[in-house]
Amino acid sequence: MEKHAIVAADISGTIRLWNAGAEKLFGFSGVEAIGQPLDLIIPDDYRAQHGQCFATAMSTAAAKLEGHPFDLPVKARGQVVAVRGILSLVRGPDKTVVGAMAVLTLPD
C-alpha cells in the first residue's frame, strides 16, 4: 500500500489520516500532515475550486467524483504533479457524512 497515498479529512477539511504512501508522495510525515488543512496538498490555483467542491460535498452528502477514477493536480514535495485517484465520502453510523477519503497514485 505504500505505492498509494491514502488521505482522509474530516468535514472541516482537516487531515485526519495520512499513510506511509502519502508520506512518500507528498514529502510530509504523518506528524506534520495530520491536523493540517487539505490546502497542504492543494496547489494554490485550485484551492478556491477545491474548497467550494469539498464544502458542497460535505453539506449535500454527494460528490460527482465519488467512486469514479479521476486525475488531479496536487502539491507534492513543493511542486505540482498529476495523480490518479478515487474519492469516497466517509459516513458515520447514521449515514451522515463525516469526511472524505482519497486514494491517490502517480500515473505510470
Sine and cosine of phi, psi and omega as CSV:
sin_phi,cos_phi,sin_psi,cos_psi,sin_omega,cos_omega
0.00,0.00,-0.18,0.98,-0.01,-1.00
-0.91,0.41,-0.25,0.97,0.04,-1.00
-0.98,0.21,-0.27,0.96,-0.02,-1.00
-0.91,-0.41,0.76,-0.66,0.09,-1.00
-1.00,0.07,0.81,-0.59,0.07,-1.00
-0.90,-0.43,0.87,-0.49,-0.05,-1.00
-0.78,-0.62,0.78,-0.63,0.07,-1.00
-0.81,-0.58,0.60,-0.80,0.02,-1.00
-0.76,-0.65,0.49,-0.87,0.06,-1.00
-0.98,0.19,-0.03,-1.00,-0.10,-1.00
-0.88,0.48,-0.38,0.92,0.02,-1.00
-1.00,0.05,-0.08,1.00,-0.02,-1.00
1.00,0.03,0.28,0.96,0.05,-1.00
-1.00,0.01,0.76,-0.65,-0.01,-1.00
-0.92,0.40,0.79,-0.61,-0.02,-1.00
-0.87,-0.50,-0.32,0.95,0.02,-1.00
-0.67,-0.75,0.70,-0.71,-0.09,-1.00
-0.48,-0.88,0.96,-0.27,-0.08,-1.00
-1.00,0.02,0.01,-1.00,-0.01,-1.00
-0.88,0.48,-0.56,0.83,0.06,-1.00
-0.90,0.43,-0.58,0.81,0.06,-1.00
-0.93,0.37,-0.63,0.77,0.06,-1.00
-0.85,0.52,-0.70,0.71,-0.03,-1.00
-0.92,0.38,-0.71,0.70,-0.04,-1.00
-0.94,0.35,-0.76,0.65,-0.16,-0.99
-1.00,-0.03,-0.36,0.93,0.04,-1.00
1.00,0.09,0.24,0.97,0.07,-1.00
-0.88,-0.47,0.66,-0.75,0.09,-1.00
-0.95,0.32,0.26,-0.97,0.08,-1.00
-0.86,0.51,-0.63,0.78,0.01,-1.00
-0.88,0.48,-0.63,0.78,0.00,-1.00
-0.96,0.28,-0.58,0.82,-0.13,-0.99
-1.00,0.03,-0.67,0.75,-0.07,-1.00
-0.90,0.43,0.77,-0.64,-0.05,-1.00
0.99,-0.14,-0.19,0.98,0.03,-1.00
-1.00,0.01,0.37,-0.93,0.08,-1.00
-0.96,0.29,0.41,-0.91,0.05,-1.00
-0.84,0.54,-0.37,0.93,0.06,-1.00
-0.81,0.59,-0.33,0.94,0.05,-1.00
-0.81,0.59,-0.56,0.83,-0.08,-1.00
-0.89,-0.46,0.08,1.00,0.01,-1.00
-0.99,-0.12,0.83,-0.55,0.04,-1.00
-0.86,0.52,0.55,-0.84,-0.05,-1.00
-0.77,0.64,-0.68,0.73,-0.06,-1.00
-0.92,0.40,-0.25,0.97,-0.07,-1.00
-0.93,-0.37,-0.05,1.00,-0.11,-0.99
-0.89,0.46,-0.71,0.71,-0.02,-1.00
-0.89,0.45,-0.72,0.69,-0.01,-1.00
-0.90,0.43,-0.71,0.71,0.01,-1.00
-0.89,0.46,-0.70,0.71,0.01,-1.00
-0.86,0.52,-0.67,0.74,0.01,-1.00
-0.92,0.40,-0.72,0.70,0.00,-1.00
-0.91,0.42,-0.65,0.76,0.01,-1.00
-0.90,0.44,-0.72,0.69,0.01,-1.00
-0.88,0.48,-0.66,0.76,0.03,-1.00
-0.90,0.44,-0.70,0.72,0.01,-1.00
-0.88,0.47,-0.65,0.76,-0.01,-1.00
-0.93,0.37,-0.60,0.80,-0.06,-1.00
-0.99,0.13,-0.45,0.89,-0.04,-1.00
-0.97,-0.24,-0.14,0.99,-0.06,-1.00
0.87,0.50,0.54,0.84,0.03,-1.00
-0.53,-0.85,0.63,-0.78,0.07,-1.00
-0.64,-0.76,0.81,-0.59,-0.08,-1.00
-0.90,0.44,-0.39,0.92,0.03,-1.00
-1.00,0.06,-0.18,0.98,-0.09,-1.00
-0.84,0.55,0.81,-0.59,0.07,-1.00
0.99,0.16,-0.02,1.00,-0.02,-1.00
-0.91,-0.42,0.76,-0.65,0.05,-1.00
-0.86,0.51,0.60,-0.80,0.01,-1.00
-0.57,-0.82,0.35,-0.94,0.14,-0.99
-0.96,-0.28,0.64,-0.77,-0.13,-0.99
-0.52,-0.85,0.69,-0.72,0.13,-0.99
-0.98,0.17,0.67,-0.74,0.07,-1.00
-0.73,-0.68,0.30,-0.95,0.07,-1.00
-0.99,-0.12,0.93,-0.36,-0.05,-1.00
-0.79,-0.62,0.84,-0.54,0.01,-1.00
0.81,0.59,0.63,0.78,0.08,-1.00
0.99,0.13,0.03,1.00,0.05,-1.00
-0.75,-0.66,0.33,-0.94,0.01,-1.00
-1.00,0.00,0.80,-0.60,0.03,-1.00
-0.75,-0.66,0.40,-0.92,0.05,-1.00
-1.00,-0.05,0.72,-0.69,0.08,-1.00
-0.83,-0.56,0.37,-0.93,0.14,-0.99
-0.98,-0.22,0.66,-0.75,-0.06,-1.00
-0.53,-0.85,0.11,-0.99,0.14,-0.99
-0.62,-0.78,0.68,-0.74,-0.10,-0.99
-0.93,-0.37,0.65,-0.76,0.13,-0.99
-0.74,-0.67,0.71,-0.71,0.17,-0.99
-0.98,0.19,0.63,-0.78,0.00,-1.00
-0.98,-0.18,0.78,-0.63,-0.06,-1.00
-0.88,-0.48,0.55,-0.84,0.06,-1.00
-0.99,0.14,0.00,-1.00,-0.03,-1.00
-0.84,0.54,-0.48,0.88,0.01,-1.00
-1.00,-0.02,0.19,0.98,0.06,-1.00
0.96,0.27,0.12,0.99,0.10,-0.99
-0.98,0.21,0.53,-0.85,-0.01,-1.00
-0.96,0.28,0.77,-0.64,0.01,-1.00
-0.89,-0.45,-0.03,1.00,0.01,-1.00
0.26,-0.97,-0.27,-0.96,0.00,-1.00
-0.58,-0.81,0.47,-0.88,0.03,-1.00
-0.71,-0.70,0.66,-0.75,0.05,-1.00
-0.80,-0.61,0.62,-0.79,0.16,-0.99
-0.95,-0.31,0.85,-0.52,-0.13,-0.99
-0.84,-0.54,0.64,-0.77,-0.01,-1.00
-0.63,-0.77,0.65,-0.76,0.14,-0.99
-0.93,0.36,0.75,-0.66,0.03,-1.00
-0.88,0.47,0.53,-0.85,0.03,-1.00
-0.95,0.32,0.00,0.00,0.00,0.00
